[in-house]
Amino acid sequence: MKAILFFILFSISLSAQITKGVVKDSLTGQPIPYANIWVENENVATTSEEDGTFSITVANTKNLIFSALGYETRTLKATQVTQVFLNPKAFDLDEVVISNSIGTKQNVIGLTENTVAQAFDNGPRIDVKFFPYSSEYKKTPYLKRVTVYTDSRIEDATVKLHFYKVDANGYPGDELLQKELIVKVKNGTKINKIDLSDFGLVMPKKGLFVGFEKLMIEKNKKEKTVINPVTKEAQIQKTYYPLMLYNYVERDFLFTFSGGKWSKQTDVDSGKVKVYEPAIHLTLTN
């Protein structure tokens, strides 16, 4: 019996191990910071550091999905990721906004009546909030500012914000930005207002999704020792900051990115679901 147990544990230790590598630009050879690395079809992920390096615990038989804004997504076996080269994307000219906003009018959208927000550690997944389009936005079509609510226990925690178009199936699609929007937030519970004026973003006619991604990097990590209530053994608990604040609201659906793909939460029978939605709102201008 002991021999069988040893064999099982030995097999697991061989299949699941810490995999290390570096993500680089295929043209320049330069490291790509803050790239997403997901275990395919699992809620296990990490983020590359500023020097492009990463570390993730994964079984040898699994696939890893690598993605970064401005680059083509790549899927590789966990045994093939010592150096990962991502190919830059070619952007169409019609994605470039050449007009500028005047800024004489403002319209705040996405505020919810449920003002009670709760902080959650959403792990490696990306949660998004949907902003449907309205004809009244013709008067204020530009995205001036995004406001997000965070709770952090470290100073200058780094997060990534995403702005997704709506694809043909109603899911989050291509990103509106052509480069990463990295934001630092302060210690404590904060209202973070991020200026978007320089990007010249226009509210898409199908609406858009705004997402908040936690970066699983060393400088965002805080560790503490806790006692396991069952085994009574000391364990190291890791938390990556900041935490996002959420509102409990009724919606038609909620999208979450995990395991390298989007999943949709909905209720076919009632048509509505009660969900925790990221506390995000937008300010539009003309």
N, C-alpha and C positions, 0 to 999 in steps of 0.2 A: 504493500500500500504506500509506504514511504517512497519507494522507488518510482511509483506511478506519479505521485504528487510532485516529486522532484523533476520528473520529465516534463510535466505540464508547466511548472514554473520556469524551467529552463527554456522551454519552447517559447513562452510568452516573452522572456527576456531577450530572446533572439529576434523575435518579430517586431517588438516595440522598443525603439531606442531613440536617443537624442540625435537628431539630424541637424548638421550645421552646414551653412553655405553662404554665398554672397550673390546678390542680384545686381546685374550690370546692364548698361546700355550697350546694345549689340554693335552700334556704330562707333561710339567714342570709347567704349570700355570703362566709362566712369560709373561709379556705384550709384544705385538708385535708392534713395532714402524713402522710408515710409511706404514701401511696396506691401501689398496684401499677400499673405501666404496662407491658403486654406487647405485643410485636409478635405478632399472631395467627399461630399455627402455627409459630412460630420460637422458638428458645431465646435470644431477645434481649429484655432488659427493663431497667427502671430503677425508681427509687423517687422520689416527690416529696419535696422538702426540707421543713423545718419550716414554711416560708412557703408551701407548696403548689406551688412552681415545680418544673419538671422539664426535662430535656434528653435527647433520644434520637436516635440516627442511624437513619433508617428511609426506605425508598423511598416516594415519594408515592402509589404505588398500593396500599400496604399498609394494613391496619386496625390500630388500636391498641385494646387492651382495658384499661379502667380499672376498678379495684375497690378497695374499702376496707371494713373491717369496720363494719357498721352502715349501709351504703349499697348501693343497687342497682348491679349491674355495668352498664357502658355500653361499647358498641363504636362507634368512630368512624373515619372516614378520617383518615389522617395529615395531610391538608391542612385538617382541621376542628378542630384541637385547641389553638388559641390560648388559649381559655378553656373548660374542661370542668366542667360542673355535674353533680354526682351527687345523686340523690334519696335522702333518708334512708329506711331500711326501717322498717316497722311491725312490732313484735315481738308475738307472741301472749303472753297472760298465763300460759299453761302452761309457758313457757320460764323463768319466774322461780322460783327456789328460795326458799321462805319458811322452811324449817327450818334449824337450825344444828347443827353437829357438836359432840360432847362432847369429843372429843380424848383419850380415855383409852387407846385402842388404836392401834397403827400396823402397817401391812403394806406392805413395799417390794416393788414388782413391776417386771419388765422388766430386771432385772440379767441379764447374759449370762455364760456360762462363758468366752467369749472376752474376756479382760480387756485384750488388746492393741488399743489404739485408734490409728487413724492419722488425721491431719488432712488434709482435702481442701478445695480451693477449689471449692465447688459452683456457683460463678457465680450467676446470677440465679434458678435454679430453687428450688423448695421440696421438700425430702425429708421424708418422714414415717415414723414408727415406729408399728406397729399394736399395740395392747394389747387382746387379746381379753377378753371378760367371763368370770368364773368365779363359780359360786354361793357360793364362800367369801367373796366381796366383800360379801355382805349384812351381814356383821359390821363391815366398814369401808368404807362406800360413798362417803365423801367424799374428794375430791382435796385432800390437805394440802400437797403440795410436788412440784415437778418439778425434776429434776436434769439439767443438760446440761453437756457437756464441750467446752471451746473452747480455741483457740490463737490469740492475737492478738499483733500487733507494735505496737499503739498503745494508748493508755490510754482507757478508757471508750468502747470500740466499742459501737455500738447495734445490737441485733437485735430481731426480732419473733417471738414464739411463738404457735402456733396449736393449738387443740383442736377437732378435727372429729368430729361424729357420723358414724356409718356409714349411708350411704343405702341405698335398696332394692336396688341392684345391688352392694353391698359396697364401694363407692368412698367416699373422703372426701366428706362432705356438708356440712350446715350447721355453722357454728361454735358451740361451746358458749358462748363469751364474747360479750358485746354491745359490748365496747369493746376497743381494741387493748391487747395486753400487750407493752409495750416494755421491754427489759431492757438494762442497761449491764454490760459485762464488762471485767475488768481486763486489763492487759498480761501476757503469758505464757500458759502452759498452765494452765488453771484448771478446777476443779470448781465449777459455779455452781448454788446451791440457791435456787430461787425459791418463796417462800411463796404458796400459793393459797388460804389459809384464808378470806380476805375475800370470795372470789367465790362460795362455797357450791356448788361444782361437785360433781355426783354422777356416779359411774361409770355410763355408759349400759348398758342390758341387752344391747346389740349390740356393746359394746366402743367404743373410740375410737382416733383417730389423733392423735398429737402431732407437730407440725411445727416446723421451724426455718427462718426466712426471713432471708436476708442483705439488709440495706438498702443499696442502691446509691446512697448519699448522699456528699456531699463530705467530711464529717468522718470517715467510715469509710475513706476512700481513702488509700493510700500509694503513692507513685510512686518508681521508680528507673530509672536508665539501664542498658540492657543492650545487648550487641553481637549483632546477628543473625549466626548462624554461617554463613549462606549468602551474604548480601550484604555482611557485615562493616560494616554501617551501624549507627549508634547509634539505639536505639529507646527510647521511654518505656514501661515496663511498669507497668500499674496493678493493684493488688490491693486488694480491699475486705475489711476485717476485721470481725469475727473469722472464722477458719476453724472449722468444726465437726469434732469428732472422730467417727470411724465405727468400728464393729465389723464384721469379716468373718464372716458367719453364714449358716446355711442356713435359708431361709424358704419358705413357700408362694408368696409374692408380695412385690412391692415397688412402692409407688406414688410417682410423681414428678409435680409440677406444673410444666409448662413450656408456653410458647406459648399461655397462657390456658386450658389444659385439663389434666386428669389423664390420665396414661398408666400402664398396669399391666404390670410385668415378671413373667413367669411361664414355666414350662416345662410344656407340655401332656403331653409324653412321660414325664418322670420325676416330675412333680408337685412337685419342689423346685428351688429356684435358690440358688446361692451369691451373696450380695449384700453390698455395703457399706451398713450400716444406721446411722442416726444413733445415737450413744451417748447414750441418754436413758433415765431410769427415773423411776418415780412412787412417791410415798409416799401410801398411803391411810390414812384414820382413820375413827373412828366419830362 
